[in-house]
Amino acid sequence: MKTSKKNILAALFAMMFLVIATAGVAMAEESIIGTIAEKGEIIVLDAADGTYVLEGSDTTPEMVGKTVKVTGTIAEKDNMRIINVLSMEEVTD
């Protein structure tokens, strides 16, 4: 009986570790380059791999039409990719 409890506890700890490890990966910061656009009242980043809705304090309408590098955490909700913007800088070539 004691071995069974140990196995169950070991399995639970392993599962908790996997959940914590994958949550950390999902919240990692990413940088994406694209063009800022307005879609109605929403500001988005049009990038090579698709469109991202921008959220956060660094989203600004003055950047519309400019190519920028956006850094933030990405989440998916209702089939939309959302970036919680941590920083945004204009890209000049």
N, C-alpha and C positions, 0 to 999 in steps of 0.2 A: 504494500500500500504506500509506503514511504517513497519508493522509487517512482510510482505513478504520479504522486504529487510533485516530485522534483521535475519529472518530465513535463508536466503541465505548466509549472512555473517557468521552466526554461523556454518552452514554446511561447508563452505569453510575453516574456522579456524580449525574445527574438522578434515577435510581431510588433511590439511597441517600438523597438529600435528601427525596424523597417519603416514604420509610419513616420517617425521623427526624421529619419534620413531623407525620405522622399519629400516631406513637407519643406525641408530646407532647400532642396534642389528646386522646387517649384517657385520659391520666393527669391531666387537668385537674381541679382541685377543683370540686365541686358542692355546693350546699346544698339540702336537701330537708326539707320540713315534713311531719310525720305523727305517728302515735301508736305508742308503743313497746308491743310485745306479746311474750309468750313462746309459742313453738311447741315444746313439749317442752323440750329443753335449749337450744334456740336462741333468741336474742333477735333480733327483727325490727322493722323500721319499716314500718307500714302507711301508705302515702301514697296520694294521689289517683290516681297512675298505676301503682300496684301495690305489691308487697311486696319489701322489700330485707332481706337477711341482713346483720346488723351484725357486723363484726370489728374488733379493735383494742382498745387499752387503755382507751378512753373508753366502752366499752359497760358498762352497769351495771344490774343487776336492780332497783335502787331507782326507776328511771324508768318501769317497766312501768305502762301505763295513762295516762301523761302525754303531752301533745302537746309535741313537741320540734322543734327545728331541728338537723339533723345535717349537718355539713360533712365531706366526705371525697372519696376517689377511688372511682369506681365501675368494677367489672369484671363481666363476665358469664361464668359457668362452669356447665356442666351445666344450662342453661336457668334459672339463678337469677341475680338481680342481687345483687351483694355490694358493700357499702360498707366500705372501710377507714376507720374513723371517726377523724378528726383532732380534731373538737370536737363537743360536744353541749350544747345549752342548752334549758331549758324555755321554751316559748312561753306567755305569759300574755296573755289578751285583756281 
